[in-house]
Every structure is written in structure tokens, then in C-alpha cells.
């Protein structure tokens, strides 16, 4: 019988993926790691292959996500979006517009 795998999450290193695999297998969910050797050998290929993937059977995906929700730190990666920082004057700290080249408060210019 053929089982279709689904990618649960991706990581930039095999160590992170193996940690998630261990947590899932402790709950009885059979887990596979894809592209671990490729990324370990040459991490520059990460964007090309989609990094190291943690995969489970489609039928186990919901249960696997439930396990990972109990361990939110396992889902953290290097690829979390960074919050946008407002432009501020480097001299006085007053907020500046994106296109402003001179601070209206102190006169500092870019």
C-alpha cells in the first residue's frame, strides 16, 4: 500500500528537524526527514531544495500538528519574519517618514 507523505515543517539544519522527529515519534507518529544530507553537505542549496523537511503520512498530519502545538519552541526557525522598525532620527530618536532625509525636530540629515 502506498502512503503519501506531507511536509509538516522545514528547518535550516538537520539537528532541528531531528528534534521534531524525536518528539513526534515519542507520540507514536512515524516521521521522515527529507534533504538532510543535501543541506548538511552544502547548506547553500537550502533555498533550492526547500531546506530540511519533516514529513509524516497525510493521515497523521493532524495528530502531528497537535503534538507540535504542545511544544511551540520546536516550530521556531531562523526564518521567522522580523518586525518592521519605524524610521527614527539617529540623533534625537524622533520618528521620521520613509522618504524624509532631514529630521524636522533637530535638523539631522541622512
C-alpha positions in Angstrom: 0.0 0.0 0.0 1.3 3.4 -1.0 1.4 6.2 1.6 1.6 9.8 0.6 3.8 12.0 2.7 3.2 15.6 3.6 5.7 18.2 4.7 4.9 19.4 8.2 7.7 21.9 8.7 11.1 22.9 7.3 14.3 23.8 9.1 17.8 25.1 8.0 19.6 22.3 9.8 19.2 18.6 10.3 19.5 18.9 14.1 16.4 21.0 14.3 14.5 18.5 12.1 15.7 15.5 14.1 14.5 17.1 17.3 11.0 17.5 15.9 11.2 13.9 14.6 12.1 12.6 18.0 9.1 14.5 19.6 6.7 13.1 17.1 8.0 9.6 17.3 7.6 9.7 21.1 3.9 10.1 20.4 3.9 7.1 18.0 3.8 9.1 14.8 6.2 7.7 12.1 8.2 10.6 10.8 10.7 11.0 7.9 13.4 13.6 7.3 14.0 14.7 3.7 17.0 16.5 2.2 19.0 16.3 5.5 22.2 15.0 3.7 22.0 17.6 1.0 21.8 20.5 3.4 24.4 19.1 5.7 26.8 18.6 2.8 26.2 22.1 1.3 23.8 24.5 3.1 23.9 26.9 0.2 21.5 24.5 -1.5 18.9 25.1 1.2 16.8 27.6 -0.8 16.9 25.4 -3.9 15.6 22.2 -2.3 13.4 23.9 0.4 15.6 23.2 3.4 15.4 20.1 5.6 11.8 18.8 5.7 10.0 16.9 8.4 7.4 14.7 6.8 4.6 12.5 8.0 1.8 10.4 6.4 -1.1 12.6 5.3 -3.3 10.6 7.7 -1.1 11.5 10.6 -0.7 15.2 9.8 -3.5 16.5 12.1 -2.1 14.4 15.1 1.4 15.6 14.4 0.4 19.2 14.4 -1.4 18.7 17.7 1.8 17.3 19.1 3.8 20.3 17.9 1.3 22.7 19.3 2.2 21.3 22.7 5.8 22.2 22.0 5.8 25.6 20.4 9.6 26.0 20.6 10.0 23.2 18.2 8.4 25.2 15.4 10.7 28.2 15.8 13.2 28.6 12.9 15.6 31.1 11.6 13.1 32.2 9.0 10.6 33.9 11.3 9.6 37.3 10.0 11.3 40.2 11.6 9.0 43.1 12.8 9.3 46.3 10.8 11.1 49.1 12.6 9.9 52.6 12.1 12.4 55.1 10.8 13.8 57.3 13.6 16.3 60.1 13.7 19.7 58.7 14.7 20.4 62.0 16.6 17.3 62.6 18.7 15.1 59.5 18.2 12.0 61.2 16.8 10.0 59.2 14.3 10.8 60.1 10.6 8.8 59.3 7.5 10.2 56.8 5.0 11.1 59.5 2.5 12.3 62.1 5.0 16.0 63.0 4.6 16.1 65.6 7.4 14.7 65.4 10.9 12.1 68.1 11.4 13.0 68.3 15.2 16.8 68.6 15.3 17.8 69.1 11.6 19.9 65.9 11.4 20.2 64.6 7.8 20.8 61.3 6.3 
